[in-house]
Amino acid sequence: MMNESTTEFDTVLDLCRNQHRRIVLAVLADQQRALTVNDLRNTVIKHNHHKLITEASPEDITQVQLVLNQVHIPKLEATGVIKYDVDRQLVEATEQFDKLEPHLSTIIDADPDLEAPVEL
């Protein structure tokens, strides 16, 4: 029988399965405020592609933007860890995020490809 903490742990593992999502979760934890999709896109490019937004190709920028909008933000929103305001293009952590944050941080801190802290 699965209890609530097992379900939460499975959710955390699923959310952290993708590096783009780990970057988004890490920067939300670091910033403790609502961020624009552009902020998130730029942070993914900085930490995943190791480039500043000004150095990234238009293709990389478009690809990251599409994946965030079509895959990662909807998945994070569906699990309740973020609220997404489509009109304002703002992503904000929820109480569910705060509840899972210690587990998320443990996994993010263990990621050898992410240098802590993940900042904007």
N, C-alpha and C positions, 0 to 999 in steps of 0.2 A: 504494500500500500504506500502510495506516495504522499508525503506530507508537504506542508507549505514551503519549508526550507529546501527540500529536494527540488520542488518546482522552481523556486527562485534560483537555485544553483544551475539548473538546466537552462533557464532563461539567460542567466549571465553568460554561460558557456556559449550558447547560441549567438548572443549579441556580440561576443568578443571573437567569434570565428573569423571575421573579416577585418583586415587591417584598417580599411577606411573607417569602419565603425569604431574600432578601438581608438583611432585618432579623434574622431568626433566626440566620443565619450570622455576621452582624456582632456580635451580642451574645454568641454562643458564643465568638467569637475574643477579644472584649474581656474576658469574665469568666473564661475559662480554667478552668471548673468545670461540673459538672452543673447544669442548671436545670430547674425544674418547667415543665410545660406552662402553668400559670397565669402564671409569670414571662414566658414567651415571649409569651403572649396579651397580657399587660399592656404589654409592650414594643412589640408590633405596634400596639396601639391608641395608645400614646404617640407613636410615630414615624410611623405611617401616617395616623392619624386626628387627630393633634395634640391629643390629650386625655389627661388622667389617667384612670385606670380609674374613679375616683369620679365623673367627669363624663360618661363614656360611657353610651349608652343600653343597656338590657338586650338589645335587638336586635343592636346592634353587638358586644357582648360575646359573645353566643351565636353570631353569624355568624363571628367571628374564631376562636372556639374550635372550631367545626365544621370550618372550612377547614383549620386547623392539624391537627386529629386525622384528618381524612379524606383530605387531599390532601398537604399540605406535609411533615408528619413522616414519613408512609409513603414519600414520594419521596426524602427525605433519607436515610432508613434503607435504602431499596433500593439506593442508590448507595454505601452503606457509609461515609458521612461522619459519621453519628451512630449511637449505640446508643439504643434507646428501651425503657425499663423501664415496661411498661404498668401493672403493679401499683402502682408508686411514682409513676407519672406524671413520670418523670425523663428528660431528654434530655441526652446526653453526647457530646461530640466524640470521634472515633476517631483512630487513626493515619492513616487515609486523609484525614480532615479536615486534620490537621497537614501532610500531604504537599501538599494542594491549597491550603492557606491563603494562601500568597503570591499565587497567581492570584486567589483569592476576594477578598482584600484589595484588589488592584488594581482590580477591577471595582466593589466596594463603595465604595471611596474616590472613584471617578469618578461615582457616582450623585449627581446634583444635588439629589435629593429627600431624601437622608439627610445629616443633620448629624453629623459624626464628633466624638467616638466615639459609637457607638450603645450606650447604657448602659441598665441596668434602670431 
